[in-house]
């Protein structure tokens, strides 16, 4: 391997220590996932006070770009240098950036601090999943990955609600203030409980690979953002300039990685059929899943006439379904050792929910939409964390972090492409439909275009009933067909699941496999022996730790 351990002896992975470390990971995961959604409902107020309405998309893009760029970096560096210090750095970056964002006096400052938050948030997501693989064998990991996935579900609902509460009753700065005490607590918990071995690199770091991968990611995000933006579009020269840059960076990256001594993403991973299959499922799922999640809240907001914060409650059924099946599948995998069936069932359920969503109309009852969302979430919960587990189980212990981050990275790539491409289809159809609605109501073409651009749930409630019904119908008619376009990708994920090879789940934790820790019954016995030796030392001699063997 490319590292040497700097610890004096193996770590004892007792059940108590595993649960303490797991608590630190939950705190870190909550910190990063909550902030992805809490800003959404505060956005209009932030833009109103700081200005910069023409740049507001950057508040989301800056965070997404930074998060996606650093995913592979944290994964690889965690394998090479150890994950404890990186996890602490990620928490510190996120917390400091939250303070900076809360004190921002203009929109540019806020965007910069959001990018710094992304640098920390990406690390928290990747390192949490990799550390679980370090301390828990794959055969038992499902019951831990399920709750981690559930944190995302809770945050998806809790974030908008908190953001709406802060804007209504306090100030928008509280969307960032809240991260500071949580971040300090998470840092303290991790500092005292996350006792993991540190390492030193023995091979040169693949700096050029990092630069090229960052260039590819940046071009990808800009390509999809510009393509999906009405002010640029897919026909704009600048959009395709980023597209060409993306292709060039990808080709150069593959060339560099094929020659690097210790590549940031080893190309040998792609010779592993199980890894490739699981990562491809994540990519196609990202294309379909995030596009659907991104569009449905807008429709719910318009059809119910509620605020963004209140409409977040209407997404609760989806999160309940996701959390429930995520935890249940993890427990069942731990009990049976079988995982292949869950992505198969999950893609079928997700596909069925998407077919149901193609029937959405202005008259579809809200309760029925919530049922569709529950089924949709239940399908996702059977896939998301299972794919991560399969990925980790398919690679050597020395590559756990790299494999985990690469799998997540390609899912984010899929999400970026899906939201951009299908978002363009949705918004194009919606704009045309709304113009027709306002034109039919007697508005001129110019007034219709202006009304379409400035429409929100608050103004919707002030429209005559007939016009309001027309607007909701326009949203439904634009949204429902999008799910037909998403279905082929879920079908691809289903086919990939059928060919997912099932191999025995490892019963050795990553740290134990690398000789950096002792786990299981042996760890419990050694800890008990150490405690006994400390309590009852030999007469005339100071208490000594029982030796735990060589690393």
TORVOLUM-432587 format. One record per residue (C-alpha): residue number from 1; residue in one letter; x, y, z. Coordinates in nm, 4 decimals. Example, Ala and Ser with C-alpha at 12.3 -4.5 7.8 and 13.67 -1.06 7.14 Angstrom:
BEGIN
1	a	1.2300	-0.4500	0.7800
2	s	1.3670	-0.1060	0.7140
***
This chain:
BEGIN
1	x	0.0000	0.0000	0.0000
2	x	0.1014	0.3623	-0.0321
3	x	0.0951	0.4404	0.3384
4	x	0.2575	0.3576	0.6654
5	x	0.0753	0.3713	0.9977
6	x	0.1861	0.6201	1.2632
7	x	-0.0005	0.4527	1.5484
8	x	0.1823	0.2525	1.8150
9	x	-0.0528	-0.0443	1.8067
10	x	-0.3865	-0.1675	1.6780
11	x	-0.7080	0.0026	1.7842
12	x	-0.9530	-0.2055	1.9854
13	x	-1.2868	-0.1984	1.8012
14	x	-1.5218	-0.2919	2.0815
15	x	-1.8988	-0.2518	2.0427
16	x	-1.8932	0.0446	2.2780
17	x	-1.6237	0.2237	2.0779
18	x	-1.8027	0.1528	1.7486
19	x	-2.1258	0.3104	1.8760
20	x	-1.9381	0.6118	2.0141
21	x	-1.7688	0.6677	1.6773
22	x	-2.1033	0.6166	1.5042
23	x	-2.2468	0.8988	1.7170
24	x	-1.9728	1.1310	1.5927
25	x	-2.0519	1.0355	1.2338
26	x	-2.4236	1.1029	1.2825
27	x	-2.3416	1.4520	1.4152
28	x	-2.1185	1.5253	1.1173
29	x	-2.3675	1.3894	0.8651
30	x	-2.6504	1.5938	1.0196
31	x	-2.4372	1.9067	0.9927
32	x	-2.3720	1.8691	0.6206
33	x	-2.7094	1.7331	0.5074
34	x	-2.9192	1.9901	0.6941
35	x	-2.7442	2.2812	0.5282
36	x	-2.8161	2.1530	0.1787
37	x	-3.1867	2.2240	0.2250
38	x	-3.2151	2.4873	0.4973
39	x	-3.1065	2.7694	0.2655
40	x	-3.3741	2.6943	0.0051
41	x	-3.6606	2.8579	0.1934
42	x	-3.4430	3.1476	0.3108
43	x	-3.3252	3.2239	-0.0437
44	x	-3.5872	3.4882	-0.1378
45	x	-3.5239	3.6817	0.1846
46	x	-3.1452	3.6598	0.1447
47	x	-3.1652	3.7855	-0.2131
48	x	-3.4009	4.0628	-0.1073
49	x	-3.1665	4.1915	0.1643
50	x	-2.8269	4.1396	-0.0010
51	x	-2.9309	4.1943	-0.3627
52	x	-2.7963	3.9796	-0.6435
53	x	-3.1152	3.8221	-0.7703
54	x	-2.9437	3.7610	-1.1053
55	x	-2.6774	3.5531	-0.9284
56	x	-2.8924	3.3632	-0.6803
57	x	-2.8399	3.0322	-0.8604
58	x	-2.4777	3.0547	-0.7474
59	x	-2.5835	3.0091	-0.3875
60	x	-2.6696	2.6506	-0.4764
61	x	-2.4148	2.5997	-0.7558
62	x	-2.1161	2.7076	-0.5432
63	x	-2.2018	2.4533	-0.2740
64	x	-2.2735	2.1744	-0.5235
65	x	-1.9560	2.2414	-0.7219
66	x	-1.7292	2.2459	-0.4169
67	x	-1.8915	1.9359	-0.2681
68	x	-1.8612	1.7331	-0.5875
69	x	-1.4997	1.8380	-0.6529
70	x	-1.3712	1.7306	-0.3128
71	x	-1.5531	1.3956	-0.2917
72	x	-1.2795	1.1912	-0.4658
73	x	-1.0083	1.3923	-0.2891
74	x	-1.1408	1.3108	0.0579
75	x	-1.1923	0.9484	-0.0413
76	x	-0.8369	0.8971	-0.1667
77	x	-0.6633	1.1070	0.0974
78	x	-0.8571	0.9226	0.3661
79	x	-0.7164	0.5942	0.2384
80	x	-0.3639	0.7374	0.2232
81	x	-0.3457	0.9640	0.5298
82	x	-0.6151	0.8301	0.7617
83	x	-0.9615	0.9735	0.8121
84	x	-0.9601	1.1244	1.1611
85	x	-0.7771	1.4476	1.0825
86	x	-0.9638	1.4905	0.7540
87	x	-1.2985	1.4500	0.9333
88	x	-1.2005	1.7156	1.1878
89	x	-1.0831	1.9476	0.9083
90	x	-1.4146	1.8991	0.7245
91	x	-1.6158	1.9879	1.0373
92	x	-1.3953	2.2915	1.1057
93	x	-1.4258	2.4169	0.7467
94	x	-1.8011	2.3800	0.7542
95	x	-1.8413	2.5532	1.0913
96	x	-1.6082	2.8438	1.0098
97	x	-1.7806	2.8910	0.6746
98	x	-2.1191	2.9004	0.8485
99	x	-1.9946	3.1824	1.0690
100	x	-1.8580	3.3646	0.7655
101	x	-2.1861	3.3236	0.5771
102	x	-2.3868	3.4582	0.8706
103	x	-2.1685	3.7711	0.8750
104	x	-2.1721	3.8261	0.4972
105	x	-2.2636	4.1807	0.3965
106	x	-2.3023	4.1224	0.0231
107	x	-2.4004	3.8389	-0.2074
108	x	-2.0471	3.7725	-0.3341
109	x	-1.9188	3.7094	0.0176
110	x	-2.2072	3.4735	0.0824
111	x	-2.1328	3.2737	-0.2336
112	x	-1.7657	3.2398	-0.1354
113	x	-1.8558	3.1113	0.2106
114	x	-2.1091	2.8709	0.0622
115	x	-1.8293	2.7273	-0.1516
116	x	-1.6130	2.6825	0.1588
117	x	-1.9075	2.5097	0.3252
118	x	-1.9172	2.2720	0.0303
119	x	-1.5491	2.1899	0.0797
120	x	-1.6353	2.0738	0.4301
121	x	-1.9737	1.9192	0.3491
122	x	-1.8341	1.6925	0.0778
123	x	-1.5812	1.5534	0.3233
124	x	-1.8400	1.4881	0.5921
125	x	-2.0566	1.2850	0.3538
126	x	-1.7767	1.0710	0.2107
127	x	-1.5748	1.0214	0.5281
128	x	-1.8810	0.9183	0.7297
129	x	-1.9541	0.6320	0.4896
130	x	-1.5870	0.5318	0.4671
131	x	-1.5321	0.5357	0.8445
132	x	-1.8296	0.3034	0.8916
133	x	-1.6582	0.0634	0.6504
134	x	-1.3390	0.0990	0.8552
135	x	-1.4943	0.0008	1.1864
136	x	-1.7836	-0.2315	1.0919
137	x	-1.7628	-0.5489	0.8780
138	x	-1.9697	-0.5484	0.5592
139	x	-2.1800	-0.8320	0.7021
140	x	-2.3010	-0.5952	0.9785
141	x	-2.2725	-0.2610	0.8013
142	x	-2.6263	-0.2420	0.6647
143	x	-2.7817	-0.1564	1.0014
144	x	-2.5413	0.1391	1.0329
145	x	-2.5681	0.2715	0.6777
146	x	-2.9496	0.2756	0.7014
147	x	-2.9645	0.5412	0.9761
148	x	-2.6985	0.7460	0.7957
149	x	-2.9224	0.7465	0.4892
150	x	-3.2149	0.8366	0.7133
151	x	-3.0338	1.1529	0.8226
152	x	-3.0581	1.2790	0.4648
153	x	-3.4286	1.2039	0.4635
154	x	-3.4928	1.3918	0.7854
155	x	-3.2854	1.6869	0.6656
156	x	-3.4724	1.7079	0.3369
157	x	-3.7905	1.7828	0.5325
158	x	-3.6465	1.9478	0.8433
159	x	-3.4182	2.1851	0.6513
160	x	-3.6896	2.3757	0.4629
161	x	-3.9086	2.3871	0.7729
162	x	-3.6275	2.5326	0.9850
163	x	-3.5320	2.7759	0.7108
164	x	-3.8915	2.8936	0.6842
165	x	-3.9218	2.9304	1.0631
166	x	-3.6022	3.1371	1.0862
167	x	-3.7118	3.3694	0.8061
168	x	-4.0612	3.4149	0.9509
169	x	-3.9659	3.4610	1.3170
170	x	-3.5930	3.5515	1.3331
171	x	-3.3527	3.6452	1.0503
172	x	-3.2065	3.4606	0.7521
173	x	-2.8676	3.4577	0.9290
174	x	-3.0071	3.1926	1.1635
175	x	-2.9980	2.9454	0.8733
176	x	-2.6200	2.9630	0.9238
177	x	-2.6050	3.0442	1.2970
178	x	-2.7622	2.7066	1.3742
179	x	-2.4615	2.5288	1.2224
180	x	-2.2158	2.6890	1.4628
181	x	-2.3184	2.5178	1.7913
182	x	-2.3907	2.1943	1.6040
183	x	-2.0493	2.2158	1.4374
184	x	-1.8684	2.2866	1.7636
185	x	-2.0456	1.9946	1.9297
186	x	-1.9686	1.7650	1.6344
187	x	-1.6019	1.8693	1.6414
188	x	-1.5761	1.8068	2.0172
189	x	-1.7445	1.4664	1.9867
190	x	-1.5174	1.3678	1.6989
191	x	-1.2039	1.4989	1.8721
192	x	-1.2582	1.2877	2.1819
193	x	-1.4230	0.9788	2.0338
194	x	-1.2970	0.9382	1.6762
195	x	-0.9788	0.7528	1.7690
196	x	-0.8607	0.6295	1.4311
197	x	-0.5031	0.5650	1.3150
198	x	-0.3157	0.8316	1.1211
199	x	-0.0862	0.7414	0.8316
200	x	0.1902	0.8866	0.6182
201	x	0.1960	0.8752	0.2387
202	x	0.4888	0.6889	0.0829
203	x	0.4000	0.7726	-0.2791
204	x	0.3725	1.1174	-0.4415
205	x	0.0235	1.2670	-0.4301
206	x	-0.1543	1.2736	-0.7662
207	x	-0.1848	1.6532	-0.7866
208	x	-0.2328	1.6617	-1.1645
209	x	-0.5125	1.4062	-1.1351
210	x	-0.6847	1.6227	-0.8734
211	x	-0.6542	1.9315	-1.0955
212	x	-0.7939	1.7564	-1.4039
213	x	-1.0790	1.5943	-1.2131
214	x	-1.1653	1.9342	-1.0635
215	x	-1.1569	2.0871	-1.4133
216	x	-1.3883	1.8142	-1.5442
217	x	-1.6315	1.8618	-1.2541
218	x	-1.6312	2.2405	-1.2925
219	x	-1.6982	2.2193	-1.6674
220	x	-1.9719	1.9618	-1.6049
221	x	-2.1532	2.1806	-1.3508
222	x	-2.1267	2.4914	-1.5696
223	x	-2.2281	2.2963	-1.8807
224	x	-2.5448	2.1697	-1.7124
225	x	-2.6191	2.5028	-1.5392
226	x	-2.5759	2.7101	-1.8535
227	x	-2.7670	2.4576	-2.0652
228	x	-3.0610	2.4590	-1.8259
229	x	-3.0576	2.8387	-1.7857
230	x	-3.2941	3.0354	-2.0089
231	x	-3.0428	3.3206	-2.0439
232	x	-2.7902	3.0848	-2.2068
233	x	-2.9501	2.7557	-2.3144
234	x	-2.8157	2.4484	-2.4917
235	x	-2.7505	2.6395	-2.8128
236	x	-2.5201	2.9009	-2.6570
237	x	-2.1506	2.9040	-2.7485
238	x	-2.0453	2.9391	-2.3833
239	x	-2.2493	2.6321	-2.2896
240	x	-2.0713	2.4149	-2.5446
241	x	-1.7355	2.5688	-2.4576
242	x	-1.7791	2.4130	-2.1150
243	x	-1.8994	2.0919	-2.2806
244	x	-1.5815	2.0691	-2.4880
245	x	-1.3721	2.1549	-2.1816
246	x	-1.5459	1.8718	-1.9950
247	x	-1.4573	1.6181	-2.2646
248	x	-1.0959	1.7358	-2.2930
249	x	-1.0485	1.7274	-1.9155
250	x	-1.1970	1.3765	-1.8999
251	x	-0.9625	1.2437	-2.1700
252	x	-0.6556	1.4032	-2.0094
253	x	-0.7632	1.2700	-1.6692
254	x	-0.7809	0.9120	-1.7974
255	x	-0.4374	0.9532	-1.9609
256	x	-0.2805	1.0911	-1.6422
257	x	-0.4412	0.8304	-1.4175
258	x	-0.3123	0.5486	-1.6368
259	x	0.0443	0.6642	-1.5667
260	x	0.0213	0.7970	-1.2088
261	x	0.2002	0.5982	-0.9367
262	x	-0.0882	0.6438	-0.6939
263	x	-0.3893	0.7795	-0.8930
264	x	-0.6701	0.9719	-0.7269
265	x	-0.9166	0.7292	-0.8908
266	x	-0.7339	0.4073	-0.9882
267	x	-0.8491	0.2885	-1.3302
268	x	-0.8181	-0.0654	-1.1970
269	x	-1.1466	-0.0042	-1.0129
270	x	-1.3249	-0.0093	-1.3473
271	x	-1.1969	-0.3607	-1.4139
272	x	-1.4051	-0.4730	-1.1158
273	x	-1.7482	-0.5717	-1.2599
274	x	-1.9304	-0.5443	-0.9260
275	x	-1.7915	-0.1946	-0.8618
276	x	-1.8777	-0.0847	-1.2176
277	x	-2.2291	-0.2269	-1.1902
278	x	-2.3019	-0.0673	-0.8511
279	x	-2.1582	0.2674	-0.9635
280	x	-2.3612	0.2569	-1.2869
281	x	-2.6761	0.1964	-1.0808
282	x	-2.5870	0.5026	-0.8718
283	x	-2.5298	0.7115	-1.1855
284	x	-2.8610	0.6187	-1.3501
285	x	-3.0454	0.6514	-1.0203
286	x	-2.8983	0.9997	-0.9779
287	x	-3.0261	1.0941	-1.3234
288	x	-3.3817	0.9934	-1.2416
289	x	-3.4079	1.0409	-0.8663
290	x	-3.2811	1.3951	-0.8162
291	x	-3.4670	1.5264	-1.1187
292	x	-3.7945	1.3939	-0.9763
293	x	-3.7209	1.5203	-0.6252
294	x	-3.6349	1.8611	-0.7675
295	x	-3.9576	1.9092	-0.9635
296	x	-4.2290	1.7653	-0.7393
297	x	-4.2014	2.0244	-0.4546
298	x	-4.2609	2.3063	-0.7036
299	x	-4.5784	2.1411	-0.8264
300	x	-4.6946	2.0751	-0.4706
301	x	-4.6283	2.4341	-0.3783
302	x	-4.8373	2.5629	-0.6654
303	x	-5.1181	2.3102	-0.6411
304	x	-5.1591	2.3587	-0.2656
305	x	-5.0903	2.7329	-0.2687
306	x	-4.8695	2.7018	0.0384
307	x	-4.5283	2.8460	0.1174
308	x	-4.2081	2.6577	0.0411
309	x	-4.1680	2.5787	0.4105
310	x	-4.5197	2.4403	0.4451
311	x	-4.5004	2.2482	0.1182
312	x	-4.1916	2.0771	0.2587
313	x	-4.4291	1.8910	0.4897
314	x	-4.5962	1.7440	0.1822
315	x	-4.2634	1.5719	0.1018
316	x	-4.2695	1.4007	0.4416
317	x	-4.4320	1.0796	0.3077
318	x	-4.1434	1.0314	0.0655
319	x	-3.8910	1.0683	0.3449
320	x	-4.0847	0.8294	0.5691
321	x	-4.0781	0.5701	0.2923
322	x	-3.7068	0.6271	0.2250
323	x	-3.6014	0.6098	0.5898
324	x	-3.8197	0.3059	0.6617
325	x	-3.6942	0.0877	0.3773
326	x	-3.3359	0.2117	0.4142
327	x	-3.3222	0.0945	0.7756
328	x	-3.5262	-0.2221	0.7105
329	x	-3.3104	-0.3304	0.4148
330	x	-2.9960	-0.2696	0.6188
331	x	-3.1212	-0.4914	0.8998
332	x	-3.2297	-0.7667	0.6589
333	x	-2.8941	-0.7611	0.4800
334	x	-2.7177	-0.7950	0.8140
335	x	-2.9372	-1.0936	0.9057
336	x	-2.9294	-1.2763	0.5720
337	x	-2.6061	-1.1633	0.4067
338	x	-2.8013	-1.1172	0.0792
339	x	-2.8203	-0.7811	-0.0963
340	x	-2.8932	-0.8326	-0.4684
341	x	-3.2718	-0.8543	-0.4294
342	x	-3.3066	-0.5060	-0.2778
343	x	-3.1943	-0.2951	-0.5779
344	x	-3.4102	-0.5159	-0.8022
345	x	-3.7221	-0.4590	-0.5920
346	x	-3.6262	-0.0968	-0.5307
347	x	-3.6010	-0.0078	-0.8994
348	x	-3.9345	-0.1777	-0.9708
349	x	-4.1060	0.0160	-0.6909
350	x	-3.9422	0.3434	-0.7971
351	x	-4.0469	0.2813	-1.1581
352	x	-4.4036	0.2065	-1.0518
353	x	-4.4164	0.5328	-0.8568
354	x	-4.2887	0.7250	-1.1599
355	x	-4.5547	0.5670	-1.3803
356	x	-4.8156	0.6748	-1.1246
357	x	-4.6753	1.0296	-1.1307
358	x	-4.7313	1.0516	-1.5063
359	x	-5.1043	1.0637	-1.4232
360	x	-5.0721	1.3880	-1.2230
361	x	-5.3332	1.6478	-1.3100
362	x	-5.4573	1.9670	-1.1506
363	x	-5.7404	1.7673	-0.9897
364	x	-5.5202	1.4945	-0.8385
365	x	-5.5860	1.4977	-0.4612
366	x	-5.2907	1.5973	-0.2447
367	x	-5.3302	1.2804	-0.0377
368	x	-5.2885	1.0663	-0.3502
369	x	-4.9728	1.2558	-0.4495
370	x	-4.8404	1.1873	-0.0995
371	x	-4.9080	0.8148	-0.1532
372	x	-4.7109	0.8286	-0.4796
373	x	-4.4257	1.0010	-0.2976
374	x	-4.4265	0.7445	-0.0171
375	x	-4.3919	0.4618	-0.2697
376	x	-4.1221	0.6555	-0.4555
377	x	-3.9236	0.7055	-0.1338
378	x	-3.9657	0.3408	-0.0344
379	x	-3.8110	0.2356	-0.3638
380	x	-3.5148	0.4711	-0.3238
381	x	-3.4505	0.3484	0.0301
382	x	-3.3991	-0.0048	-0.1022
383	x	-3.1271	0.1137	-0.3405
384	x	-2.9235	0.4094	-0.2167
385	x	-2.7345	0.2737	0.0844
386	x	-2.7299	-0.0817	-0.0533
387	x	-2.5320	0.0369	-0.3556
388	x	-2.2740	0.1981	-0.1251
389	x	-2.2441	-0.1234	0.0766
390	x	-2.1996	-0.3348	-0.2385
391	x	-1.9326	-0.0948	-0.3651
392	x	-1.7362	-0.1115	-0.0403
393	x	-1.7630	-0.4897	-0.0219
394	x	-1.6303	-0.5334	-0.3764
395	x	-1.2892	-0.3689	-0.3261
396	x	-0.9825	-0.4351	-0.1082
397	x	-0.9814	-0.2743	0.2364
398	x	-0.7083	-0.0337	0.1249
399	x	-0.9425	0.1200	-0.1372
400	x	-1.2610	0.1575	0.0684
401	x	-1.2517	0.5383	0.0798
402	x	-1.1629	0.5738	-0.2876
403	x	-1.4383	0.3343	-0.3966
404	x	-1.6974	0.5022	-0.1712
405	x	-1.6160	0.8520	-0.2962
406	x	-1.6076	0.7421	-0.6613
407	x	-1.9514	0.5826	-0.6296
408	x	-2.0921	0.8990	-0.4696
409	x	-1.9158	1.1173	-0.7247
410	x	-2.0790	0.9454	-1.0214
411	x	-2.4186	0.9668	-0.8516
412	x	-2.3683	1.3449	-0.8192
413	x	-2.2635	1.3605	-1.1850
414	x	-2.5862	1.1826	-1.2746
415	x	-2.7857	1.4194	-1.0562
416	x	-2.6315	1.7272	-1.2196
417	x	-2.7057	1.5974	-1.5684
418	x	-3.0560	1.4834	-1.4767
419	x	-3.1634	1.8068	-1.3105
420	x	-3.0240	2.0146	-1.5984
421	x	-3.1568	1.8138	-1.8921
422	x	-3.4962	1.7221	-1.7538
423	x	-3.5258	2.0574	-1.5812
424	x	-3.4975	2.2200	-1.9224
425	x	-3.7728	1.9955	-2.0591
426	x	-3.9963	2.0809	-1.7628
427	x	-3.9361	2.4568	-1.7619
428	x	-3.9693	2.4865	-2.1421
429	x	-4.3049	2.3092	-2.1400
430	x	-4.4139	2.5036	-1.8316
431	x	-4.3255	2.8415	-1.9823
432	x	-4.5186	2.7644	-2.2995
433	x	-4.8182	2.6361	-2.1013
434	x	-4.8286	2.9404	-1.8734
435	x	-4.8033	3.1824	-2.1640
436	x	-5.1018	3.0096	-2.3230
437	x	-5.2972	3.0361	-1.9958
438	x	-5.2385	3.4110	-1.9530
439	x	-5.2858	3.4831	-2.3233
440	x	-5.6200	3.2989	-2.3169
441	x	-5.7174	3.5167	-2.0215
442	x	-5.6713	3.8275	-2.2365
443	x	-5.3102	3.9258	-2.1591
444	x	-5.0759	4.0470	-2.4314
445	x	-4.7755	3.8321	-2.5223
446	x	-4.5454	4.0648	-2.3257
447	x	-4.7694	4.0700	-2.0181
448	x	-4.8068	3.6926	-2.0348
449	x	-4.4282	3.6458	-2.0413
450	x	-4.3869	3.8867	-1.7488
451	x	-4.6589	3.7138	-1.5457
452	x	-4.4967	3.3775	-1.6111
453	x	-4.1569	3.5004	-1.4900
454	x	-4.2892	3.6552	-1.1681
455	x	-4.5428	3.3888	-1.0684
456	x	-4.5135	3.2419	-0.7179
457	x	-4.7545	3.0714	-0.4731
458	x	-4.8370	3.3993	-0.2978
459	x	-4.9416	3.5764	-0.6192
460	x	-5.1174	3.2595	-0.7340
461	x	-5.3606	3.2889	-0.4446
462	x	-5.4588	3.6395	-0.5608
463	x	-5.5638	3.5233	-0.9092
464	x	-5.9266	3.4491	-1.0072
465	x	-6.0242	3.0863	-0.9527
466	x	-6.0427	3.0051	-1.3233
467	x	-5.6967	3.1502	-1.3889
468	x	-5.5522	2.9800	-1.0845
469	x	-5.6878	2.6436	-1.2016
470	x	-5.5320	2.7092	-1.5405
471	x	-5.1909	2.7734	-1.3831
472	x	-5.2039	2.4556	-1.1743
473	x	-5.3075	2.2613	-1.4849
474	x	-5.0116	2.4124	-1.6707
475	x	-4.7766	2.2855	-1.4006
476	x	-4.9303	1.9388	-1.4021
477	x	-4.9248	1.9156	-1.7834
478	x	-4.5571	2.0182	-1.7846
479	x	-4.4504	1.7880	-1.5007
480	x	-4.6325	1.4611	-1.5712
481	x	-4.4646	1.3882	-1.9096
482	x	-4.1180	1.4437	-1.7571
483	x	-4.1556	1.1193	-1.5625
484	x	-4.1907	0.9290	-1.8915
485	x	-3.8476	1.0629	-1.9876
486	x	-3.7034	0.9544	-1.6519
487	x	-3.8428	0.6012	-1.6686
488	x	-3.5843	0.4653	-1.9168
489	x	-3.3078	0.5431	-1.6679
490	x	-3.4874	0.3588	-1.3903
491	x	-3.5320	0.0709	-1.6382
492	x	-3.1556	0.0722	-1.7016
493	x	-3.0939	0.0638	-1.3254
494	x	-3.3317	-0.2346	-1.3021
495	x	-3.1445	-0.4259	-1.5741
496	x	-2.8114	-0.3457	-1.4075
497	x	-2.9528	-0.4761	-1.0782
498	x	-3.0414	-0.8068	-1.2441
499	x	-2.6759	-0.8515	-1.3410
500	x	-2.5393	-0.7419	-1.0029
501	x	-2.3215	-1.0281	-0.8843
502	x	-2.3802	-1.1346	-0.5243
503	x	-2.0671	-1.2277	-0.3293
504	x	-2.0332	-1.3046	0.0421
505	x	-2.0221	-0.9974	0.2633
506	x	-1.6889	-0.9597	0.4391
507	x	-1.6944	-1.0308	0.8128
508	x	-1.3806	-0.8230	0.8747
509	x	-1.3841	-0.4449	0.9262
510	x	-1.1582	-0.2347	0.7058
511	x	-0.9216	-0.1370	0.9888
512	x	-0.8895	-0.4984	1.0980
513	x	-0.8229	-0.6166	0.7417
514	x	-0.5433	-0.3599	0.7117
515	x	-0.3898	-0.4644	1.0435
516	x	-0.4683	-0.1295	1.2061
517	x	-0.7228	-0.2574	1.4574
518	x	-0.8427	-0.5627	1.6463
519	x	-1.2154	-0.6324	1.6388
520	x	-1.4811	-0.8744	1.7522
521	x	-1.4519	-1.0953	2.0578
522	x	-1.0741	-1.0538	2.0703
523	x	-1.1080	-0.6769	2.1108
524	x	-1.3634	-0.7196	2.3910
525	x	-1.1346	-0.9643	2.5724
526	x	-0.8280	-0.7418	2.5388
527	x	-1.0151	-0.4355	2.6650
528	x	-1.1444	-0.6336	2.9622
529	x	-0.7899	-0.7544	3.0330
530	x	-0.6553	-0.3993	3.0139
531	x	-0.9189	-0.2755	3.2593
532	x	-0.8492	-0.5628	3.4968
533	x	-0.4756	-0.4970	3.4828
534	x	-0.5312	-0.1266	3.5527
535	x	-0.7552	-0.1978	3.8513
536	x	-0.5477	-0.4771	4.0086
537	x	-0.1786	-0.4110	3.9366
538	x	0.0885	-0.6519	4.0530
539	x	0.2160	-0.5607	4.4027
540	x	0.5056	-0.3184	4.3929
541	x	0.4724	-0.2400	4.0213
542	x	0.2693	0.0257	3.8402
543	x	-0.0286	-0.0797	3.6316
544	x	0.0567	-0.1491	3.2676
545	x	-0.1623	-0.1900	2.9608
546	x	-0.1838	-0.5458	2.8414
547	x	0.0062	-0.5593	2.5117
548	x	-0.2231	-0.5912	2.2143
549	x	0.0228	-0.7294	1.9648
550	x	0.1982	-0.5792	1.6709
551	x	0.0223	-0.3556	1.4183
***
